[in-house]
Amino acid sequence: MAAGPFRITAQPSGRTFGAQGGEAILAAAIRQGVGMPYGCRDGACGSCKCRMLEGAVNHGPHQSQALSAQEEADGLILPCCAVPATDVVLESPHITDEGAFPVRKMAARVIALERKASDVTLMKIRLPANDPLRYRAGQYIDIILRDGFRRSYSMANAPHDGAELELHIRHMPGGRFTDHVFGAMKEKDILRVEGPFGSFYLREDSDKPLILLASGTGLAPIKALIEHMQRQGIRRQATLYWGGRRLADLYLDGWVRERLADMPQLRYVPVISDALAEDLWTGRTGFVHRAVMQDYPDLSGHQVYACGAPVVINAARAEYSTRCKLPANAFFADSFITQADSH
């Protein structure tokens, strides 16, 4: 076993911390107050899984459902049971920068469940009144299930009142959490949450115009950014592109249009990919990220904030860079990964 200590670096935040010889990465992070999602802490749930960009680790015993042999071969690791053998660089957007608000665990009470579409529920939860959560608009929390598994949801409201959080929950049939939300969950139920996580928030040291790109419930953190801009009087030009398969997927279309009256710097371009005749849709069609390219063939002077399905985010990142001159450091993203929901 290598003696250590070793330097652990997390990208994209650039946060660093040390691990002693024989110490797992997660244990080192917890010891130094670095927020990293986790559940079981013994290689069973996969909640802490992330990609190793550089370095080498020795994995302790873990279950294949948490990390398969193929995932390990592809460079993924479980920090809860990965012991560094060298300095390590991780790709973990969960880990925030040094000046971030502290990650905390707390109880929350469900105070509202409002169905916004057949497969989308707007959930509001209340934290202890004298103990609000401090976070940046665009970040997310983990809901910790009874078995230790976690589900991540962006806060859809800006942090003007940290005692109440708004979450947009899409139903994933067979999902251990979303089946409960769309079935037995009721107001006054208690949840355990942890956060804030994530490096998706508005970079206010720039005055570049903004492209806000959302697919489906990827609107949630974008909504928080818009609320933050409105509350802080941020006047940067911004265009929201929100895509869905059908018109009903734009479940807060009315809310967005109300903002336009108060924010003259904000434009809104809804995009539907699979409209049917009954939708009577006369607006933009096709892939939402392509609509941006049609309107802005040159993105070299913009910043892009993108949220939604990984397929949309990955396509936007690649095509904006190669075809629209967007600098890599001007693309900020939060992919909503849902495949673990039914595990």
C-alpha positions in Angstrom: 0.0 0.0 0.0 1.4 3.4 -1.0 2.3 5.6 2.0 0.7 8.9 1.1 -0.4 11.4 1.8 -2.0 12.1 -1.6 -3.6 15.1 -3.2 -7.2 14.8 -4.4 -8.4 17.4 -6.9 -12.0 17.6 -8.0 -13.0 19.2 -11.3 -14.6 21.4 -12.4 -14.5 23.2 -9.1 -10.7 22.8 -8.6 -11.2 21.9 -5.0 -8.4 20.0 -3.4 -7.9 18.0 -0.2 -5.5 15.4 1.2 -5.9 11.7 1.8 -3.7 9.8 4.2 -2.1 6.5 3.2 -4.8 3.8 3.4 -7.6 6.3 3.7 -10.6 6.1 1.3 -11.3 9.3 -0.7 -14.8 9.7 0.8 -13.5 9.4 4.3 -10.8 12.0 3.6 -13.4 14.4 2.1 -15.8 14.0 5.1 -12.9 14.5 7.6 -12.0 17.8 5.9 -15.6 19.1 5.5 -15.6 18.6 1.7 -19.2 17.9 0.6 -19.4 14.7 -1.5 -22.7 12.8 -1.9 -22.8 9.3 -0.3 -25.2 6.8 1.0 -24.1 3.4 2.4 -20.3 4.2 2.7 -19.5 0.6 2.1 -19.6 0.1 -1.7 -23.3 -1.1 -1.9 -25.3 1.8 -3.3 -23.2 3.7 -5.9 -24.3 7.1 -4.6 -20.8 8.5 -4.6 -19.7 7.1 -8.0 -17.7 9.5 -10.1 -15.0 9.5 -12.9 -11.3 9.4 -12.2 -9.5 11.6 -14.8 -5.9 11.0 -13.5 -4.2 8.8 -11.0 -4.7 5.3 -9.6 -6.7 3.8 -6.7 -7.1 0.5 -5.1 -10.8 -0.5 -4.7 -11.9 -2.3 -1.5 -14.8 -4.8 -1.6 -17.9 -3.4 -3.3 -21.1 -4.7 -5.0 -21.3 -4.9 -8.8 -24.6 -3.1 -8.7 -22.8 -0.1 -7.3 -19.8 -0.3 -9.7 -19.7 -2.9 -12.5 -16.5 -4.2 -13.9 -17.2 -2.4 -17.2 -17.7 0.9 -15.3 -14.5 0.4 -13.5 -12.7 -0.3 -16.8 -14.2 2.9 -18.1 -12.6 4.9 -15.3 -15.4 5.2 -12.8 -14.6 4.8 -9.1 -16.5 4.6 -5.8 -14.8 7.1 -3.5 -16.2 5.4 -0.4 -14.0 2.4 -1.0 -11.3 3.7 -3.4 -8.0 4.2 -1.6 -5.5 6.4 -3.6 -2.3 4.9 -4.8 -1.2 8.2 -6.3 -2.4 11.8 -6.5 -5.9 11.7 -8.0 -8.0 14.0 -10.2 -11.8 13.4 -10.1 -14.6 14.6 -12.3 -17.2 15.4 -9.7 -19.6 18.4 -10.2 -21.0 17.5 -6.8 -17.9 19.0 -5.1 -18.2 22.7 -4.8 -15.4 25.2 -4.5 -13.6 26.4 -1.4 -15.9 29.3 -0.8 -19.1 27.3 -1.1 -21.9 27.1 1.4 -21.5 24.1 3.8 -23.1 20.8 2.9 -25.6 19.8 5.6 -28.1 17.1 6.4 -31.5 18.1 7.6 -35.2 17.1 7.9 -37.7 18.6 5.6 -41.5 18.5 5.6 -43.6 18.2 2.4 -45.9 21.2 2.3 -47.3 21.0 -1.3 -47.6 18.5 -4.1 -49.0 20.1 -7.3 -49.3 18.1 -10.5 -48.1 20.3 -13.4 -48.2 17.6 -16.1 -49.2 14.0 -16.2 -45.6 13.1 -15.3 -44.4 16.2 -13.5 -45.1 17.1 -9.9 -44.0 20.4 -8.3 -43.1 19.6 -4.7 -42.5 22.2 -2.0 -40.7 21.3 1.1 -40.1 23.3 4.3 -36.9 23.2 6.3 -36.7 24.2 10.0 -37.7 27.9 10.2 -34.7 28.9 12.3 -32.2 26.9 10.2 -32.6 27.9 6.5 -30.4 26.2 3.9 -27.8 28.5 2.3 -27.2 27.8 -1.4 -26.7 29.3 -4.8 -29.4 29.5 -7.4 -28.9 26.5 -9.7 -27.6 24.1 -7.1 -29.3 20.9 -6.0 -30.0 18.7 -3.0 -30.1 14.9 -2.4 -33.1 13.3 -1.0 -31.9 10.4 1.2 -34.2 7.4 1.0 -34.7 5.0 3.9 -32.4 2.4 2.4 -29.6 5.0 1.9 -30.1 5.5 -1.8 -30.2 9.0 -3.0 -32.1 11.1 -5.6 -30.8 14.4 -6.7 -33.1 17.4 -7.5 -32.3 21.0 -8.3 -33.8 23.7 -6.2 -36.2 25.5 -8.6 -36.4 28.6 -6.5 -33.7 31.2 -5.8 -32.4 31.3 -2.2 -34.3 34.4 -1.1 -36.1 32.3 1.5 -34.0 29.3 2.4 -36.7 27.8 4.6 -38.8 26.6 1.6 -37.5 24.7 -1.4 -39.3 23.9 -4.7 -38.4 20.7 -6.6 -39.7 19.5 -10.0 -40.2 15.8 -9.9 -40.6 13.8 -13.2 -42.2 10.4 -12.8 -39.9 7.5 -13.8 -42.2 4.4 -13.8 -40.7 1.8 -11.5 -38.6 4.4 -9.7 -38.4 3.7 -6.0 -38.7 7.4 -5.2 -40.9 8.8 -8.0 -43.4 6.0 -7.8 -43.8 7.0 -4.1 -44.2 10.7 -5.0 -46.8 10.0 -7.6 -48.5 7.4 -5.4 -48.6 7.3 -1.6 -46.7 10.6 -0.7 -48.8 13.2 1.0 -48.4 16.7 2.5 -46.7 16.7 5.9 -44.6 13.7 5.1 -41.0 14.0 6.4 -37.9 13.7 4.1 -34.2 13.6 4.8 -32.2 15.9 2.6 -28.6 16.9 2.1 -27.0 19.8 0.3 -26.3 22.0 -1.4 -24.3 20.3 -4.1 -23.2 21.3 -7.6 -21.2 23.9 -9.4 -24.1 25.1 -11.6 -24.7 28.8 -10.7 -24.5 32.1 -12.5 -21.0 33.5 -12.9 -21.6 37.1 -12.0 -18.1 38.3 -12.9 -19.1 38.4 -16.6 -21.5 40.7 -18.5 -21.7 38.3 -21.5 -25.3 37.7 -22.8 -26.7 34.4 -21.6 -28.2 31.4 -23.4 -30.3 29.4 -20.9 -31.0 25.9 -22.4 -33.4 23.5 -20.7 -35.0 20.2 -21.7 -38.0 18.9 -19.6 -37.5 19.4 -15.9 -34.1 20.8 -16.6 -36.1 24.1 -16.3 -35.8 23.8 -12.5 -32.3 25.2 -11.9 -32.8 27.6 -14.9 -36.0 28.9 -13.1 -33.9 29.6 -10.0 -31.3 31.5 -12.1 -34.0 33.7 -13.6 -35.5 34.4 -10.2 -32.0 35.3 -8.9 -31.4 37.7 -11.8 -34.8 39.3 -11.3 -34.3 39.7 -7.5 -30.7 41.0 -7.9 -31.5 43.4 -10.7 -29.1 41.6 -13.1 -29.6 43.2 -16.5 -27.6 40.8 -18.7 -29.4 39.9 -21.9 -30.7 36.3 -21.6 -32.6 34.0 -24.0 -34.3 30.9 -22.6 -34.7 27.9 -24.9 -37.0 25.3 -23.3 -37.6 22.1 -25.1 -40.1 19.3 -24.7 -41.5 16.4 -26.8 -45.1 17.7 -26.5 -46.7 21.0 -25.5 -47.7 19.6 -22.1 -44.0 19.1 -21.3 -43.6 22.9 -21.0 -45.3 22.7 -17.7 -44.5 26.2 -16.4 -44.9 28.0 -19.7 -47.2 30.6 -18.1 -44.7 31.3 -15.4 -42.0 32.0 -17.9 -44.3 34.3 -19.9 -45.1 36.3 -16.8 -41.4 36.9 -16.2 -41.1 38.5 -19.7 -43.3 41.4 -18.6 -41.0 42.3 -15.7 -37.6 41.4 -17.4 -37.2 43.2 -20.7 -33.8 41.7 -21.1 -35.2 38.1 -21.2 -36.4 36.4 -24.4 -38.2 33.0 -24.5 -38.1 30.4 -27.3 -40.1 27.3 -26.6 -39.3 24.3 -28.8 -41.4 21.1 -29.4 -39.8 18.1 -30.9 -42.8 15.7 -31.4 -45.9 17.9 -31.7 -49.1 16.3 -32.9 -51.9 18.0 -34.8 -54.0 18.1 -31.7 -51.3 20.4 -30.0 -52.1 23.1 -32.6 -48.4 24.0 -32.2 -47.2 26.8 -34.5 -43.9 27.6 -32.8 -40.4 26.2 -33.2 -39.9 22.5 -33.7 -37.0 20.0 -33.6 -34.1 19.6 -31.1 -33.9 22.4 -28.7 -30.2 22.7 -28.8 -30.3 23.1 -32.6 -32.7 26.0 -32.2 -30.0 27.9 -30.4 -27.5 27.1 -33.3 -30.0 28.4 -35.8 -30.4 31.7 -34.0 -26.8 32.1 -32.8 -24.4 30.6 -35.3 -21.6 32.5 -33.5 -21.6 31.9 -29.7 -18.1 33.2 -29.1 -19.4 36.2 -27.1 -21.9 34.3 -25.0 -22.2 32.1 -21.9 -24.4 29.0 -22.1 -26.1 27.4 -19.0 -27.7 24.1 -20.0 -29.8 21.6 -18.0 -31.6 18.5 -18.8 -31.1 15.0 -20.3 -27.5 14.0 -20.8 -28.1 13.4 -24.5 -29.1 17.1 -24.9 -26.3 18.5 -22.8 -23.6 16.4 -24.5 -24.8 17.3 -28.0 -25.0 21.0 -27.1 -21.5 21.0 -25.5 -19.9 19.3 -28.5 -21.7 21.2 -31.3 -21.6 24.7 -29.8 -17.8 24.3 -29.4 -17.1 22.8 -32.8 -19.7 24.7 -34.9 -20.5 27.9 -33.0 -17.2 29.0 -31.6 -18.3 28.7 -27.9 -15.3 28.6 -25.6 -15.2 25.5 -23.5 -15.0 27.6 -20.3 -18.3 29.4 -21.3 -20.4 26.3 -21.1 -22.0 25.4 -17.8 -24.1 22.3 -17.4 -26.1 20.1 -15.1 -27.1 16.7 -16.6 -30.2 15.1 -15.1 -29.2 11.4 -14.9 -32.2 9.2 -14.1 -31.1 5.7 -15.0 -30.4 4.8 -11.3 -33.9 5.7 -10.3 -35.3 2.2 -10.7 -32.3 0.4 -9.2 
